[in-house]
């Protein structure tokens, strides 16, 4: 079956299929066209998997619902100094800086010489388009953890862990207050007794964001130390990072694709942010609309999509989660993106989902 499949799968996507075959327990995949769910792929569909930045889709939904309810004003200026309080250098693969650079190039920085700011509506764009952790944490602070958790439940993600502060997650892995303590041992203790985990994570994030002295000490410590070690980051990503299932996030993407939030305006706004890939000619050839979010943590690569193929009335959705990738594989895949190529094949080729489903059976 694998040999027959090899002739159909694009070469760029084949490493992702090979990994699925070689380590099936480390992959969660759900893919189907709405209305034809019985013909879909459901591989470890209900197994909790690390989400990485895919969890930001929940924060986006909470934001657009708050705007639609009149609780947040999209044209409110947000000083860049406010966003910087949530920025931890070196731990977002350059996403925050790329987002700010693009805003500058587009002339979207307000008062750049005196009090540089962006509009609040640009912050979720930074979070979704460039995956800025600082933007996500700023929105989470504005919305509140309780609102994020309620949103996850309302969207049917009862099996998932609600998004929590990315800043807090990286500080939990290692921080200057821990001294020479064994970072992995500290994290392992939370697995044995989770009491206080959420509180401690939130306290670390709040200390960094609110206390300039704490922030300066942490920044200086990180410049001198190579912590958290990559093994510690992989340990945290696999065991303590927020989780969800491929089935849950595929259902969420199908809901978003069909304007399924509380009202037409919030649905429109969510799709406007998620469909930023529509600007690319390669996508315009294949799809009338495509919405997307990806994520990465050491050993973890995730992607969720919905897409309308030209002349199709129903969207195709894909949720594809990889965990426990060998470090060399993870580094290579971050640039070659075979998992993303696999998702795009499943979205674009009507024969792809049946072919892969038959091979997996």
RODO-2510 file (C-alpha; in nm, 4 decimals, decimal comma):
residues 361
     n   res          X          Y          Z
     1     x     0,0000     0,0000     0,0000
     2     x     0,2841     0,2377     0,0821
     3     x     0,4484     0,1652    -0,2521
     4     x     0,1258     0,2373    -0,4405
     5     x     0,0747     0,5530    -0,2397
     6     x     0,4261     0,6732    -0,3200
     7     x     0,3266     0,7221    -0,6823
     8     x     0,0423     0,9568    -0,5829
     9     x     0,1921     1,1657    -0,3027
    10     x     0,3921     1,4750    -0,4056
    11     x     0,7628     1,4229    -0,3441
    12     x     0,7785     1,7190    -0,1056
    13     x     0,5111     1,5578     0,1154
    14     x     0,6504     1,2048     0,1164
    15     x     0,8727     1,2427     0,4294
    16     x     0,5588     1,3271     0,6288
    17     x     0,3877     1,0103     0,5017
    18     x     0,6976     0,8053     0,5825
    19     x     0,6946     0,9361     0,9388
    20     x     0,3268     0,8487     0,9727
    21     x     0,4051     0,4921     0,8625
    22     x     0,7216     0,4570     1,0718
    23     x     0,5914     0,6109     1,3958
    24     x     0,2096     0,5945     1,3720
    25     x     0,1503     0,6700     1,7386
    26     x     0,3180     1,0097     1,7098
    27     x     0,0833     1,1494     1,4440
    28     x    -0,2727     1,2776     1,4698
    29     x    -0,4539     1,3355     1,1411
    30     x    -0,8132     1,4160     1,0521
    31     x    -0,9048     1,5155     0,6973
    32     x    -1,2454     1,5282     0,5316
    33     x    -1,4711     1,7318     0,3084
    34     x    -1,7751     1,8651     0,4881
    35     x    -2,0720     1,6495     0,3942
    36     x    -1,8479     1,3523     0,3127
    37     x    -1,7114     1,2852     0,6600
    38     x    -1,7561     0,9067     0,6251
    39     x    -1,4911     0,9059     0,3518
    40     x    -1,2383     1,0959     0,5650
    41     x    -0,9165     1,0032     0,7449
    42     x    -0,9250     0,9647     1,1244
    43     x    -0,5796     0,8661     1,2468
    44     x    -0,5355     0,8944     1,6249
    45     x    -0,8211     1,1413     1,5918
    46     x    -0,9025     1,1529     1,9632
    47     x    -0,5477     1,1309     2,1003
    48     x    -0,4404     1,4501     2,2841
    49     x    -0,1447     1,6028     2,1029
    50     x     0,0718     1,9107     2,1723
    51     x    -0,0740     2,2071     1,9845
    52     x     0,2049     2,4671     1,9851
    53     x     0,0755     2,7848     1,8154
    54     x    -0,2328     2,6170     1,6689
    55     x    -0,3855     2,6997     2,0087
    56     x    -0,3865     3,0667     1,9008
    57     x    -0,6998     2,9961     1,6965
    58     x    -0,8891     2,9924     2,0289
    59     x    -0,7456     3,3301     2,1270
    60     x    -0,8508     3,4649     1,7866
    61     x    -1,2060     3,3391     1,8339
    62     x    -1,2253     3,4977     2,1795
    63     x    -1,0972     3,8284     2,0388
    64     x    -1,3417     3,8530     1,7473
    65     x    -1,6335     3,7621     1,9728
    66     x    -1,5288     4,0343     2,2203
    67     x    -1,5091     4,2877     1,9353
    68     x    -1,8512     4,1840     1,8028
    69     x    -1,9934     4,2291     2,1535
    70     x    -1,8489     4,5815     2,1751
    71     x    -1,6077     4,4895     2,4556
    72     x    -1,2927     4,5741     2,2557
    73     x    -1,2367     4,8538     2,0038
    74     x    -1,0256     4,7440     1,7027
    75     x    -0,9098     5,1015     1,6295
    76     x    -0,7662     5,1524     1,9785
    77     x    -0,3915     5,2351     1,9651
    78     x    -0,1664     4,9851     2,1412
    79     x     0,1829     5,1195     2,2250
    80     x     0,4603     4,8910     2,1078
    81     x     0,6081     4,9299     2,4547
    82     x     0,3038     4,7402     2,5858
    83     x     0,3621     4,4518     2,3451
    84     x     0,7341     4,4442     2,4261
    85     x     0,6530     4,3655     2,7885
    86     x     0,5361     4,0224     2,6680
    87     x     0,8292     3,9608     2,4336
    88     x     1,0916     3,7034     2,5326
    89     x     1,3851     3,7367     2,2895
    90     x     1,5004     3,4226     2,1145
    91     x     1,1952     3,2064     2,1811
    92     x     0,9570     3,2746     1,8922
    93     x     1,1761     3,1911     1,5901
    94     x     1,1853     3,5626     1,5060
    95     x     0,8074     3,5900     1,4612
    96     x     0,7509     3,9094     1,6632
    97     x     1,0265     4,1037     1,4898
    98     x     0,9082     3,9915     1,1455
    99     x     0,5563     4,1102     1,2267
   100     x     0,6790     4,4538     1,3373
   101     x     0,9051     4,4850     1,0324
   102     x     0,6143     4,4158     0,7980
   103     x     0,3965     4,6704     0,9771
   104     x     0,6735     4,9300     0,9404
   105     x     0,7163     4,8519     0,5712
   106     x     0,3411     4,8944     0,5194
   107     x     0,3330     5,2237     0,7088
   108     x     0,1087     5,0790     0,9803
   109     x     0,3126     5,1990     1,2810
   110     x     0,1394     5,5004     1,4340
   111     x     0,3508     5,7933     1,5632
   112     x     0,6737     5,6046     1,4907
   113     x     0,9030     5,8754     1,6303
   114     x     0,7326     5,9726     1,9558
   115     x     0,5154     5,6872     2,0840
   116     x     0,5143     5,4058     1,8272
   117     x     0,1863     5,2150     1,8357
   118     x    -0,0247     4,9777     1,6322
   119     x    -0,3995     4,9473     1,6143
   120     x    -0,5519     4,6760     1,8293
   121     x    -0,6833     4,5107     1,5114
   122     x    -0,3218     4,4600     1,3989
   123     x    -0,2350     4,2560     1,7094
   124     x    -0,4348     3,9419     1,6114
   125     x    -0,2872     3,9787     1,2625
   126     x     0,0606     3,9625     1,4217
   127     x    -0,0510     3,6539     1,6165
   128     x    -0,2005     3,4647     1,3202
   129     x     0,0063     3,5828     1,0213
   130     x     0,3465     3,5757     1,1935
   131     x     0,2621     3,3750     1,5071
   132     x     0,3944     3,6384     1,7471
   133     x     0,3803     3,4973     2,1003
   134     x     0,3937     3,8488     2,2442
   135     x     0,0811     3,9452     2,0468
   136     x    -0,0988     3,6316     2,1647
   137     x    -0,0084     3,6965     2,5282
   138     x    -0,1123     4,0614     2,5068
   139     x    -0,4551     3,9581     2,3761
   140     x    -0,4806     3,6883     2,6408
   141     x    -0,4119     3,9480     2,9089
   142     x    -0,6799     4,1785     2,7659
   143     x    -0,9354     3,8987     2,7403
   144     x    -0,8483     3,7105     3,0589
   145     x    -0,7727     3,3409     3,1075
   146     x    -1,1303     3,2660     3,2115
   147     x    -1,2641     3,4104     2,8836
   148     x    -1,0213     3,1977     2,6829
   149     x    -1,1283     2,8823     2,8668
   150     x    -1,4983     2,9593     2,8194
   151     x    -1,4377     3,0166     2,4482
   152     x    -1,2660     2,6780     2,4133
   153     x    -1,5630     2,5062     2,5771
   154     x    -1,8158     2,6967     2,3678
   155     x    -1,6317     2,5852     2,0541
   156     x    -1,6646     2,2227     2,1604
   157     x    -1,3010     2,1704     2,2571
   158     x    -1,3833     1,9980     2,5835
   159     x    -1,1003     1,7487     2,5333
   160     x    -0,8409     2,0244     2,4847
   161     x    -0,6235     2,2284     2,7139
   162     x    -0,7126     2,5965     2,6840
   163     x    -0,4311     2,8210     2,5600
   164     x    -0,2139     2,9678     2,8328
   165     x     0,0589     3,2316     2,8259
   166     x     0,3433     3,1426     2,5881
   167     x     0,5684     3,3676     2,7942
   168     x     0,4755     3,1696     3,1037
   169     x     0,5457     2,8411     2,9283
   170     x     0,9012     2,9384     2,8347
   171     x     0,9691     3,0868     3,1772
   172     x     0,8397     2,7667     3,3329
   173     x     1,1003     2,5701     3,1367
   174     x     1,3798     2,7746     3,2968
   175     x     1,4192     3,1171     3,4558
   176     x     1,6678     3,3199     3,6573
   177     x     1,4916     3,2632     3,9911
   178     x     1,5556     2,8895     3,9743
   179     x     1,9311     2,9139     4,0230
   180     x     2,1131     2,5892     3,9498
   181     x     1,8085     2,3680     3,9978
   182     x     1,7538     2,0844     3,7527
   183     x     1,4946     2,2264     3,5138
   184     x     1,3686     1,8897     3,3973
   185     x     1,3275     1,7646     3,7538
   186     x     1,1219     2,0728     3,8378
   187     x     0,8946     2,0074     3,5396
   188     x     0,8660     1,6374     3,6214
   189     x     0,7347     1,7279     3,9658
   190     x     0,4377     1,9036     3,8046
   191     x     0,3533     1,5832     3,6180
   192     x     0,3303     1,3977     3,9469
   193     x     0,1316     1,6730     4,1167
   194     x    -0,0217     1,9383     3,8905
   195     x    -0,1399     2,1463     4,1848
   196     x    -0,0082     2,4968     4,1372
   197     x     0,1117     2,4507     3,7789
   198     x    -0,1278     2,7021     3,6259
   199     x    -0,0770     2,9450     3,9134
   200     x     0,3031     2,9281     3,8939
   201     x     0,3014     2,9705     3,5166
   202     x     0,0742     3,2748     3,5400
   203     x     0,2820     3,4296     3,8214
   204     x     0,6011     3,4014     3,6152
   205     x     0,4343     3,5594     3,3118
   206     x     0,2867     3,8404     3,5230
   207     x     0,6215     3,9098     3,6908
   208     x     0,7968     3,9424     3,3535
   209     x     0,5273     4,1626     3,2009
   210     x     0,4668     4,3903     3,5005
   211     x     0,8059     4,4177     3,6718
   212     x     1,0814     4,5900     3,4716
   213     x     1,3456     4,4746     3,7215
   214     x     1,2395     4,1103     3,6872
   215     x     1,2336     4,1471     3,3089
   216     x     1,5826     4,2975     3,2951
   217     x     1,7228     4,0281     3,5254
   218     x     1,5653     3,7522     3,3160
   219     x     1,6948     3,8990     2,9907
   220     x     2,0472     3,9336     3,1295
   221     x     2,0402     3,5784     3,2711
   222     x     1,9340     3,4333     2,9375
   223     x     2,2182     3,6144     2,7615
   224     x     2,4646     3,4424     2,9973
   225     x     2,3070     3,0950     3,0155
   226     x     2,2078     2,8309     2,7612
   227     x     1,8882     2,7353     2,9395
   228     x     1,6416     2,5881     2,8899
   229     x     1,8383     2,3120     2,7194
   230     x     1,6834     2,1683     2,4054
   231     x     1,6080     1,8425     2,5894
   232     x     1,4176     2,0418     2,8514
   233     x     1,2195     2,2207     2,5805
   234     x     1,1336     1,8895     2,4144
   235     x     1,0307     1,7405     2,7487
   236     x     0,8015     2,0358     2,8211
   237     x     0,6529     2,0418     2,4697
   238     x     0,5671     1,6720     2,4801
   239     x     0,4213     1,6647     2,8319
   240     x     0,3143     2,0053     2,9634
   241     x     0,2322     2,2265     2,6640
   242     x    -0,1406     2,2810     2,5885
   243     x    -0,2956     1,9888     2,4026
   244     x    -0,5882     1,9110     2,1780
   245     x    -0,7076     1,6473     1,9360
   246     x    -0,7020     1,6374     1,5586
   247     x    -1,0757     1,5619     1,5622
   248     x    -1,1509     1,8645     1,7793
   249     x    -0,9483     2,1086     1,5722
   250     x    -1,0738     1,9700     1,2410
   251     x    -1,4292     2,0285     1,3643
   252     x    -1,3312     2,3804     1,4702
   253     x    -1,1840     2,4622     1,1291
   254     x    -1,4986     2,3288     0,9595
   255     x    -1,7046     2,5524     1,1860
   256     x    -1,4939     2,8588     1,1100
   257     x    -1,5015     2,7868     0,7360
   258     x    -1,8818     2,7900     0,7487
   259     x    -1,9172     3,1115     0,9525
   260     x    -2,0121     2,9212     1,2645
   261     x    -1,9249     3,1738     1,5360
   262     x    -2,1910     3,3582     1,7329
   263     x    -2,2748     3,6155     1,4646
   264     x    -2,1846     3,7040     1,1039
   265     x    -1,9412     3,9797     1,1994
   266     x    -1,7269     3,7699     1,4336
   267     x    -1,7226     3,4882     1,1764
   268     x    -1,6175     3,7294     0,9014
   269     x    -1,3402     3,8784     1,1136
   270     x    -1,2030     3,5377     1,2154
   271     x    -1,1902     3,4289     0,8508
   272     x    -1,0302     3,7571     0,7473
   273     x    -0,7364     3,6851     0,9785
   274     x    -0,7097     3,3134     0,9042
   275     x    -0,7295     3,3590     0,5279
   276     x    -0,4139     3,5693     0,4944
   277     x    -0,2644     3,2974     0,2621
   278     x    -0,5229     3,3967    -0,0022
   279     x    -0,2759     3,6621    -0,1178
   280     x    -0,0408     3,4069    -0,2764
   281     x    -0,0819     3,3134    -0,6432
   282     x    -0,0153     2,9432    -0,5741
   283     x    -0,3152     2,9358    -0,3406
   284     x    -0,5325     3,1394    -0,5753
   285     x    -0,4822     2,8742    -0,8438
   286     x    -0,6075     2,5978    -0,6149
   287     x    -0,8601     2,7567    -0,3812
   288     x    -1,1200     3,0312    -0,3705
   289     x    -1,0537     3,0619     0,0056
   290     x    -0,7998     2,9044     0,2390
   291     x    -0,7632     2,9508     0,6167
   292     x    -0,4574     2,8320     0,8059
   293     x    -0,2619     2,8219     1,1304
   294     x     0,0536     2,6313     1,2115
   295     x     0,2680     2,5736     1,5189
   296     x     0,6150     2,4627     1,6226
   297     x     0,7856     2,3628     1,9460
   298     x     1,0967     2,1451     1,9691
   299     x     0,9874     1,8016     1,8491
   300     x     0,6360     1,9256     1,7635
   301     x     0,4966     2,0518     1,4313
   302     x     0,1262     2,1188     1,3825
   303     x    -0,0964     2,2583     1,1092
   304     x    -0,4698     2,3153     1,0634
   305     x    -0,6431     2,4192     0,7420
   306     x    -0,9742     2,4721     0,5768
   307     x    -1,0044     2,5385     0,2049
   308     x    -1,2678     2,5784    -0,0633
   309     x    -1,1521     2,4294    -0,3910
   310     x    -1,2734     2,6155    -0,6977
   311     x    -1,6290     2,5126    -0,7906
   312     x    -1,6728     2,3178    -0,4640
   313     x    -1,9547     2,4287    -0,2355
   314     x    -1,8213     2,2504     0,0745
   315     x    -1,4841     2,3094     0,2432
   316     x    -1,2136     2,0511     0,2988
   317     x    -1,0481     2,0537     0,6425
   318     x    -0,7197     1,9072     0,7648
   319     x    -0,5765     1,8896     1,1167
   320     x    -0,2289     1,7334     1,1186
   321     x    -0,0232     1,7056     1,4387
   322     x     0,3260     1,5566     1,4727
   323     x     0,4948     1,5018     1,8087
   324     x     0,8225     1,3466     1,9284
   325     x     1,0021     1,4235     1,6025
   326     x     1,3776     1,3517     1,6230
   327     x     1,5579     1,6812     1,6626
   328     x     1,7330     1,6636     1,3248
   329     x     1,3995     1,5860     1,1579
   330     x     1,2310     1,8718     1,3415
   331     x     1,4970     2,1204     1,2290
   332     x     1,4794     2,0032     0,8660
   333     x     1,0996     2,0016     0,8570
   334     x     1,0769     2,3561     0,9924
   335     x     1,2228     2,4732     0,6613
   336     x     1,1152     2,2013     0,4149
   337     x     0,7602     2,1745     0,5588
   338     x     0,6720     1,8218     0,4358
   339     x     0,3831     1,8091     0,6860
   340     x     0,2422     2,1260     0,5328
   341     x     0,2868     1,9824     0,1835
   342     x     0,0958     1,6721     0,2929
   343     x    -0,1893     1,8863     0,4253
   344     x    -0,2025     2,0900     0,1031
   345     x    -0,2158     1,7730    -0,1086
   346     x    -0,5090     1,6456     0,0983
   347     x    -0,6816     1,9809     0,0535
   348     x    -0,6230     2,0337    -0,3153
   349     x    -0,6467     1,6894    -0,4793
   350     x    -0,9939     1,5282    -0,4616
   351     x    -0,8304     1,1848    -0,4912
   352     x    -0,5861     1,2414    -0,2046
   353     x    -0,8045     1,1725     0,1005
   354     x    -0,9490     0,8473    -0,0414
   355     x    -0,6012     0,7329    -0,1487
   356     x    -0,4380     0,7941     0,1883
   357     x    -0,7379     0,6535     0,3765
   358     x    -0,7200     0,3314     0,1720
   359     x    -0,3446     0,2990     0,2271
   360     x    -0,3793     0,3479     0,6008
   361     x    -0,6493     0,0838     0,6190
***
